[in-house]
Amino acid sequence: MAASSFYDLSGTKSDGTELSMGDFAGKVVVYATMLQVNEAQPAASMPNFGNSVNGGGNDKLVILAFPSLEFGAQEFPDDEGVQKFAAEQEFPGILMKLGKVNGPDASDIWKFMKSETGAPDPTWNFNGKFLISKDGKVSVPSDLENDIASLM
């Protein structure tokens, strides 16, 4: 059965545990292809969310990062490598399992968000971004930091 809302979906975190999107009802969620986490360009594409994210004292904003090898293999080739590097960079969000965001093999979450917004497949790392409002509306941000601020 197809999901009727973002909150009906679930995905697998990089540590292999399941994560229900329903856990984020009432919060603003940023869902994005992962930053450029490679040793040549550490965290080059990670936006600076400062104190607005999870551990910064705000429990109303969550970042879910979805690493993928579809963009020039810039990610580490396994979840453990991505986890280690993200921890070293003090990534403030939740890492999802390394996987696909494009085409028919994309995760159900990505398929749902692209279907809801009409967004195309992302063409490069961190080009794929979605915002989910506190009431579960999915949108494509035009100015990520300002769009987050307006939803908060």
C-alpha positions as CSV (number, residue, x, y, z in Angstrom):
1,M,0.0,0.0,0.0
2,A,1.4,3.4,-1.0
3,A,2.0,6.0,1.8
4,S,-0.5,8.7,2.0
5,S,1.8,11.0,4.0
6,F,5.4,11.5,4.9
7,Y,4.6,10.2,8.4
8,D,3.5,6.8,7.0
9,L,7.0,6.1,5.7
10,S,10.0,4.5,7.3
11,G,13.6,4.0,6.3
12,T,16.8,2.4,7.5
13,K,19.4,4.3,9.4
14,S,23.1,3.8,8.6
15,D,23.4,1.6,11.7
16,G,20.7,-0.7,10.3
17,T,17.9,0.3,12.6
18,E,14.5,1.3,11.3
19,L,13.3,4.8,11.6
20,S,9.7,5.9,11.3
21,M,9.1,9.3,9.8
22,G,6.1,9.4,12.1
23,D,8.6,10.2,14.9
24,F,9.0,13.6,13.4
25,A,5.4,14.8,13.4
26,G,5.4,18.4,14.7
27,K,9.0,19.0,13.6
28,V,10.6,20.6,10.5
29,V,12.6,18.0,8.7
30,V,15.4,18.6,6.1
31,Y,15.9,15.5,4.0
32,A,18.9,15.7,1.7
33,T,21.4,13.8,-0.3
34,M,24.5,13.6,1.8
35,L,27.1,16.3,1.9
36,Q,30.4,15.8,0.1
37,V,31.9,13.6,2.7
38,N,35.2,12.6,1.3
39,E,38.7,13.2,2.6
40,A,39.6,15.5,-0.3
41,Q,36.8,18.0,0.5
42,P,35.6,17.5,4.0
43,A,32.1,18.8,4.6
44,A,32.4,21.2,1.8
45,S,28.7,21.1,1.0
46,M,27.3,20.9,4.5
47,P,25.3,24.0,5.3
48,N,26.0,25.6,8.6
49,F,22.9,25.2,10.7
50,G,24.6,26.4,13.9
51,N,22.4,26.1,16.9
52,S,19.2,25.5,14.9
53,V,19.6,21.7,14.8
54,N,19.0,18.8,17.2
55,G,21.8,19.0,19.7
56,G,22.0,22.8,19.5
57,G,19.1,23.2,21.9
58,N,16.3,23.0,19.3
59,D,14.3,19.9,19.2
60,K,12.0,21.1,16.4
61,L,14.5,20.7,13.5
62,V,15.8,17.4,12.2
63,I,18.3,16.7,9.4
64,L,18.1,13.3,7.7
65,A,21.0,12.8,5.4
66,F,20.9,10.1,2.7
67,P,24.3,9.2,1.4
68,S,24.5,7.9,-2.1
69,L,27.3,6.7,-4.4
70,E,25.4,8.0,-7.5
71,F,27.3,11.3,-7.6
72,G,30.9,10.5,-8.7
73,A,31.4,8.1,-5.8
74,Q,32.2,11.0,-3.5
75,E,30.8,9.2,-0.5
76,F,32.7,6.5,1.4
77,P,31.8,3.1,-0.1
78,D,30.2,1.8,3.1
79,D,28.0,3.0,6.0
80,E,30.8,2.6,8.5
81,G,33.0,5.0,6.6
82,V,30.2,7.6,6.2
83,Q,29.4,7.3,9.9
84,K,33.0,7.8,11.0
85,F,33.5,10.8,8.8
86,A,30.2,12.4,9.7
87,A,31.1,12.0,13.4
88,E,34.5,13.6,12.8
89,Q,32.8,16.5,11.1
90,E,30.2,16.7,13.9
91,F,27.3,16.3,11.5
92,P,24.2,17.3,13.5
93,G,21.7,15.0,11.9
94,I,20.6,11.4,11.4
95,L,22.4,9.4,8.8
96,M,20.3,7.1,6.7
97,K,21.6,3.9,5.0
98,L,23.8,4.4,2.0
99,G,21.6,3.9,-1.0
100,K,20.0,5.2,-4.2
101,V,18.0,8.4,-4.6
102,N,17.5,8.2,-8.3
103,G,15.4,6.1,-10.6
104,P,13.3,3.0,-9.8
105,D,15.7,1.8,-7.1
106,A,15.4,4.9,-5.0
107,S,14.1,4.5,-1.5
108,D,10.4,4.8,-0.9
109,I,11.0,8.0,1.0
110,W,12.7,9.6,-2.0
111,K,10.1,8.3,-4.4
112,F,7.3,9.8,-2.2
113,M,9.0,13.2,-1.9
114,K,9.7,13.5,-5.6
115,S,6.1,12.4,-6.3
116,E,4.7,15.0,-3.9
117,T,6.7,17.9,-5.3
118,G,7.3,17.0,-8.9
119,A,11.1,17.3,-8.2
120,P,13.4,15.6,-10.7
121,D,16.1,13.1,-9.6
122,P,19.0,15.0,-8.0
123,T,22.0,15.5,-10.3
124,W,24.7,16.1,-7.8
125,N,25.5,15.7,-4.1
126,F,23.4,17.9,-1.9
127,N,21.3,19.1,-4.9
128,G,18.5,16.8,-3.7
129,K,16.8,18.6,-0.8
130,F,13.3,18.5,0.6
131,L,11.7,20.2,3.5
132,I,8.9,18.7,5.5
133,S,6.8,21.2,7.5
134,K,5.6,20.5,11.0
135,D,2.3,19.3,9.6
136,G,4.0,16.9,7.0
137,K,3.8,19.1,3.9
138,V,6.7,18.3,1.5
139,S,8.4,21.1,-0.4
140,V,11.6,21.8,-2.3
141,P,13.5,24.6,-0.7
142,S,14.6,27.6,-2.8
143,D,16.7,29.1,0.0
144,L,17.3,26.4,2.6
145,E,18.2,28.5,5.6
146,N,15.4,31.1,5.0
147,D,12.9,28.4,4.2
148,I,13.7,26.5,7.4
149,A,13.4,29.7,9.4
150,S,10.0,30.4,7.9
151,L,8.8,26.9,8.8
152,M,10.1,27.1,12.4
